[in-house]
Amino acid sequence: MIRIDWQKIKIFAIAILIPVVLGTAVGLLISGSMDYGSLRQPPLAPPAVLFPIVWSALYVLMGVSYGIIVSRGLDDRGAKAVYFSQLAVNLLWPVFFFVLKWRLFAFIWILVLAVLVIVTAVRFYKRDKTAGLLQLPYVVWTVFASYLNIAVYILNG
């Protein structure tokens, strides 16, 4: 007989919903300010339609990763602090870049995000290899997004 662990399901549901819902809310709130299509784009710039797909996947991976940490009782204060700090920094970046049009500041901000994401990945990896590895697509995307940010600033400044 299969035993369903409702407590773990609840942990993962909450862990996934937090970044997905917050990311979606920010996306909806700033959607009127998005000017990606009108900006000069650097080489390798993906089409605008790709961003919500990638971010949705990253938010799910982020949530699963954090869910692993929480469900296994590995979420000490430090891991929790860095995880939620990177999420807050993540959610503010599009406000700086799209709403306020602070492209250079947004670049500095996304570098802070990249550092926080790397720290999160390392902390999670030390606690659970799978949780840490699930952060790697986020690390790669954040570094790529940093390139896009600075290139858009240079090309449109």
C-alpha positions, 0 to 999 in steps of 0.5 A: 500500500502506498502511503501519502505523506501529506505534510511533504506535499504541503511543504513542496506545494508552498515552496513552489507556489511562493516563487511562482505566485510572487514572480507572476504577480510582479510580471503582471504588475510591471507588464505595462512597463515592459519595453523589451521589444523596443530596445536594441538587442545584443547578440544571443538575445532571446525573443520576449516570449521565452522569458515567462517560460524560462522564469516559470520553469526556474521558479518551479525548480527554485521551489522544488529545491527549497522544498527538498531542503525544508522537507528534510529538515535542512533549512537552518536560518542561514539557508532560509535567509539567503534563499529569501534574500535572493528571491526578494532581489530577483523580484525587484530587478524587473522594477528597476529595469523595466519600470524605473528604466534604471538599466545600469543600476539594474545591472549592479542589482542583477550582479548581487542577485547572481552572487546570492543565487550562487551562495544559495546553490552552494549552501543547498548543495552542502545540505543536499546535492539534488537541491543544490544542483536544481539551482544550477539552471538559475545560476546560468540564467542569471549570469546570462541575464546579466550579460543581456542587462549590461548589453541593453544598457550599452546599446540603448544608453 
